[in-house]
Amino acid sequence: MRVCDLIDGKSPFISMEFFPPKEREAWPAFFEVVDKLKVLDPLFASVTYGAGGGTQDNTLEIATRMKRDHGIEPVTHLTSVGASAAKLDGFLESLIEAGIDNVLALRGDPPRGVVDFDFNAQEFKHASDLIEYICARYPSLCVGGAAYPEPHCESPSIRSDLDMVHLKVRKGAKFLVTQLFFDNRMYFDYVERLKLMGSDVPVIPGILPIMSLKSAKFILGLCGAAIPGKFLSALEKAHEEGGDDAVYRLGIDYATKQARELIEGGAPGVHLYTLNRAEAVLEIGKNLNI
């Protein structure tokens, strides 16, 4: 089913993100995690797409198996970096043949190890170009886009970032999923500003539970999200007093509180970044009881 239709029928909801394991040997354990999290009745599960389309075959197969064997509605990520129209057509036609109805269209990152990558030389320079192409050629698909309550690291300003996301909606995006953030005020302000611009599609907030201080700093270094000072101090104090176990407990509590506040404030649901692990997401989901 199309996610845009599912959202209309169920709110609030939980959705999740997974990434394809690099090694086939890890797939049985991966699908065990999927089965554990199925108990939360996720509205959908997104499956990422490697840099430069590096894992597109795995993305397609995992999404197909999620729907066919596990009864979870998949949303496949699709990036425009390094993609030609012919390559995109092949992937999208395979999705439709597999009965998959949803795509999260992204620009994506350069292939690993490529220096001075020229985005302007790409056939599809921006995510909005990819969204427009998919919506025009494959109208049966429900296409979503990414949103950034904390502006994208390449955006010159908040306004420029909002303009780019609003363009995605104008080109056909039916829902938006945000990058992770830790200050809910950013989300509520962002959604309000998008509405004032005329974008009225659902904006699903992305939440990452912090499970250790080391992983938090690594992940935040990658995506550029800021941790509120009080929360960071609390994490560091928890680590000093109780190590990663204490950080894990604080991370679960914070993510639960953050998700609950977002839903109470009008968010249609919450999108949980699983990192392919079940325990934290299970606990948050059970705490929310939705």
C-alpha positions as semicolon CSV with decimal commas, in nm:
position;residue;x (nm);y (nm);z (nm)
1;M;0,000;0,000;0,000
2;R;0,099;0,360;-0,053
3;V;0,240;0,521;0,261
4;C;0,052;0,843;0,190
5;D;-0,273;0,643;0,217
6;L;-0,156;0,451;0,524
7;I;-0,075;0,775;0,708
8;D;-0,427;0,902;0,644
9;G;-0,566;0,586;0,803
10;K;-0,350;0,561;1,113
11;S;-0,212;0,833;1,335
12;P;-0,009;0,831;1,549
13;F;0,222;0,557;1,425
14;I;0,574;0,422;1,445
15;S;0,792;0,368;1,139
16;M;1,152;0,249;1,121
17;E;1,471;0,266;0,917
18;F;1,701;-0,027;0,837
19;F;2,014;-0,057;0,626
20;P;2,113;-0,363;0,419
21;P;2,392;-0,564;0,585
22;K;2,700;-0,571;0,365
23;E;2,759;-0,944;0,408
24;R;2,500;-1,205;0,314
25;E;2,603;-1,405;0,620
26;A;2,448;-1,130;0,835
27;W;2,107;-1,146;0,668
28;P;1,952;-1,417;0,891
29;A;2,035;-1,213;1,202
30;F;1,906;-0,900;1,028
31;F;1,569;-1,056;0,957
32;E;1,551;-1,179;1,317
33;V;1,570;-0,812;1,419
34;V;1,297;-0,728;1,168
35;D;1,075;-0,999;1,316
36;K;1,136;-0,878;1,671
37;L;1,035;-0,524;1,576
38;K;0,730;-0,637;1,383
39;V;0,550;-0,667;1,718
40;L;0,536;-0,285;1,725
41;D;0,319;-0,290;1,411
42;P;0,524;-0,031;1,219
43;L;0,335;0,164;0,955
44;F;0,633;0,115;0,723
45;A;1,002;0,037;0,723
46;S;1,248;0,228;0,508
47;V;1,550;0,051;0,360
48;T;1,855;0,260;0,278
49;Y;2,045;0,272;-0,050
50;G;2,425;0,275;-0,054
51;A;2,638;0,574;-0,149
52;G;2,635;0,604;-0,526
53;G;2,372;0,330;-0,538
54;G;2,626;0,079;-0,407
55;T;2,375;-0,156;-0,242
56;Q;2,073;-0,112;-0,467
57;D;2,031;-0,486;-0,533
58;N;2,037;-0,555;-0,159
59;T;1,790;-0,273;-0,101
60;L;1,549;-0,422;-0,352
61;E;1,578;-0,777;-0,221
62;I;1,544;-0,680;0,144
63;A;1,243;-0,460;0,071
64;T;1,084;-0,741;-0,129
65;R;1,138;-0,993;0,151
66;M;1,010;-0,750;0,415
67;K;0,680;-0,724;0,231
68;R;0,648;-1,082;0,108
69;D;0,782;-1,276;0,406
70;H;0,739;-1,043;0,703
71;G;0,426;-0,843;0,625
72;I;0,591;-0,501;0,667
73;E;0,526;-0,226;0,413
74;P;0,866;-0,118;0,274
75;V;0,982;0,223;0,158
76;T;1,296;0,194;-0,052
77;H;1,549;0,474;-0,047
78;L;1,663;0,581;-0,392
79;T;1,949;0,823;-0,457
80;S;2,018;1,026;-0,767
81;V;2,397;1,037;-0,726
82;G;2,561;0,848;-1,010
83;A;2,224;0,745;-1,153
84;S;2,114;0,769;-1,513
85;A;1,752;0,769;-1,619
86;A;1,798;0,417;-1,758
87;K;1,942;0,291;-1,429
88;L;1,660;0,450;-1,231
89;D;1,401;0,302;-1,464
90;G;1,543;-0,046;-1,412
91;F;1,526;-0,012;-1,034
92;L;1,180;0,146;-1,027
93;E;1,034;-0,110;-1,265
94;S;1,175;-0,386;-1,044
95;L;1,007;-0,225;-0,743
96;I;0,671;-0,218;-0,915
97;E;0,710;-0,581;-1,027
98;A;0,778;-0,674;-0,663
99;G;0,460;-0,497;-0,549
100;I;0,646;-0,219;-0,369
101;D;0,457;0,109;-0,375
102;N;0,684;0,357;-0,195
103;V;1,013;0,537;-0,255
104;L;1,208;0,788;-0,046
105;A;1,387;0,996;-0,309
106;L;1,720;1,147;-0,200
107;R;2,017;1,312;-0,362
108;G;2,255;1,091;-0,165
109;D;2,625;1,109;-0,085
110;P;2,917;1,070;-0,328
111;P;3,064;0,722;-0,375
112;R;3,306;0,640;-0,095
113;G;3,660;0,755;-0,163
114;V;3,567;0,997;-0,441
115;V;3,723;1,341;-0,384
116;D;3,579;1,665;-0,528
117;F;3,264;1,495;-0,650
118;D;3,075;1,723;-0,890
119;F;2,703;1,711;-0,814
120;N;2,633;1,954;-1,098
121;A;2,764;1,700;-1,349
122;Q;2,496;1,449;-1,249
123;E;2,194;1,377;-1,466
124;F;1,978;1,446;-1,160
125;K;2,143;1,724;-0,961
126;H;1,893;1,751;-0,675
127;A;1,648;1,529;-0,492
128;S;1,369;1,748;-0,630
129;D;1,475;1,650;-0,985
130;L;1,452;1,284;-0,891
131;I;1,112;1,333;-0,728
132;E;0,979;1,509;-1,037
133;Y;1,107;1,231;-1,263
134;I;0,957;0,947;-1,057
135;C;0,620;1,118;-1,014
136;A;0,593;1,187;-1,387
137;R;0,695;0,841;-1,509
138;Y;0,565;0,622;-1,225
139;P;0,249;0,786;-1,089
140;S;0,145;0,469;-0,905
141;L;0,435;0,515;-0,662
142;C;0,407;0,721;-0,344
143;V;0,722;0,934;-0,329
144;G;0,864;1,086;-0,012
145;G;1,152;1,324;0,051
146;A;1,396;1,418;0,325
147;A;1,360;1,721;0,551
148;Y;1,605;1,892;0,785
149;P;1,483;2,067;1,102
150;E;1,850;2,152;1,146
151;P;1,948;2,281;0,800
152;H;2,142;2,054;0,567
153;C;2,517;2,105;0,606
154;E;2,541;2,236;0,247
155;S;2,256;2,487;0,279
156;P;2,366;2,851;0,297
157;S;2,070;2,941;0,521
158;I;1,759;2,805;0,688
159;R;1,546;2,983;0,429
160;S;1,738;2,824;0,143
161;D;1,692;2,483;0,301
162;L;1,318;2,538;0,344
163;D;1,292;2,649;-0,019
164;M;1,459;2,327;-0,134
165;V;1,227;2,109;0,075
166;H;0,921;2,306;-0,036
167;L;1,034;2,246;-0,395
168;K;1,032;1,871;-0,329
169;V;0,667;1,897;-0,228
170;R;0,584;2,107;-0,534
171;K;0,750;1,843;-0,753
172;G;0,533;1,568;-0,605
173;A;0,662;1,446;-0,266
174;K;0,365;1,318;-0,066
175;F;0,541;1,290;0,270
176;L;0,866;1,400;0,432
177;V;1,092;1,218;0,679
178;T;1,330;1,430;0,884
179;Q;1,693;1,383;0,964
180;L;1,743;1,311;1,333
181;F;1,734;1,597;1,582
182;F;1,719;1,631;1,960
183;D;1,539;1,963;2,015
184;N;1,168;1,935;1,938
185;R;1,130;2,310;1,905
186;M;1,325;2,285;1,580
187;Y;1,072;2,037;1,440
188;F;0,764;2,235;1,537
189;D;0,911;2,560;1,402
190;Y;1,017;2,385;1,081
191;V;0,673;2,235;1,018
192;E;0,503;2,567;1,084
193;R;0,729;2,747;0,839
194;L;0,669;2,484;0,572
195;K;0,293;2,521;0,619
196;L;0,320;2,897;0,576
197;M;0,497;2,830;0,245
198;G;0,208;2,610;0,133
199;S;0,353;2,265;0,207
200;D;0,088;2,060;0,382
201;V;0,224;1,704;0,345
202;P;0,294;1,495;0,658
203;V;0,637;1,560;0,811
204;I;0,750;1,253;1,004
205;P;1,015;1,330;1,268
206;G;1,320;1,104;1,279
207;I;1,444;0,991;1,620
208;L;1,772;0,821;1,706
209;P;1,801;0,668;2,054
210;I;2,149;0,726;2,192
211;M;2,291;0,395;2,314
212;S;2,649;0,492;2,402
213;L;2,853;0,809;2,425
214;K;3,101;0,690;2,163
215;S;2,836;0,601;1,907
216;A;2,653;0,928;1,974
217;K;2,958;1,138;1,896
218;F;3,035;0,933;1,584
219;I;2,682;0,954;1,445
220;L;2,641;1,320;1,526
221;G;2,970;1,391;1,355
222;L;2,832;1,233;1,040
223;C;2,496;1,409;1,027
224;G;2,574;1,735;1,205
225;A;2,282;1,726;1,449
226;A;2,336;1,920;1,771
227;I;2,270;1,778;2,117
228;P;2,117;2,029;2,362
229;G;2,374;2,128;2,623
230;K;2,178;1,993;2,920
231;F;2,128;1,657;2,753
232;L;2,494;1,630;2,652
233;S;2,602;1,713;3,007
234;A;2,362;1,452;3,143
235;L;2,501;1,192;2,900
236;E;2,859;1,268;3,003
237;K;2,769;1,254;3,372
238;A;2,583;0,927;3,323
239;H;2,887;0,782;3,148
240;E;3,117;0,891;3,429
241;E;2,894;0,738;3,694
242;G;2,760;0,426;3,523
243;G;2,930;0,377;3,188
244;D;2,746;0,290;2,870
245;D;2,467;0,111;3,058
246;A;2,370;0,439;3,223
247;V;2,399;0,625;2,892
248;Y;2,174;0,366;2,729
249;R;1,905;0,410;2,995
250;L;1,920;0,788;2,965
251;G;1,907;0,762;2,586
252;I;1,594;0,546;2,597
253;D;1,423;0,782;2,841
254;Y;1,510;1,088;2,632
255;A;1,396;0,932;2,305
256;T;1,069;0,818;2,464
257;K;1,002;1,164;2,605
258;Q;1,097;1,327;2,275
259;A;0,866;1,099;2,074
260;R;0,576;1,143;2,314
261;E;0,608;1,522;2,305
262;L;0,623;1,524;1,925
263;I;0,308;1,314;1,894
264;E;0,122;1,519;2,154
265;G;0,227;1,831;1,960
266;G;0,072;1,707;1,637
267;A;0,338;1,498;1,461
268;P;0,169;1,223;1,257
269;G;0,404;0,961;1,398
270;V;0,772;0,900;1,469
271;H;1,038;0,740;1,249
272;L;1,290;0,544;1,457
273;Y;1,644;0,492;1,330
274;T;1,708;0,131;1,435
275;L;2,075;0,093;1,335
276;N;1,959;-0,267;1,269
277;R;1,922;-0,330;1,643
278;A;1,600;-0,428;1,815
279;E;1,635;-0,367;2,188
280;A;1,621;0,013;2,213
281;V;1,347;0,052;1,952
282;L;1,141;-0,223;2,117
283;E;1,164;-0,047;2,451
284;I;1,072;0,293;2,309
285;G;0,782;0,145;2,114
286;K;0,645;-0,030;2,419
287;N;0,682;0,288;2,624
288;L;0,481;0,482;2,366
289;N;0,215;0,211;2,338
290;I;0,077;0,328;2,003
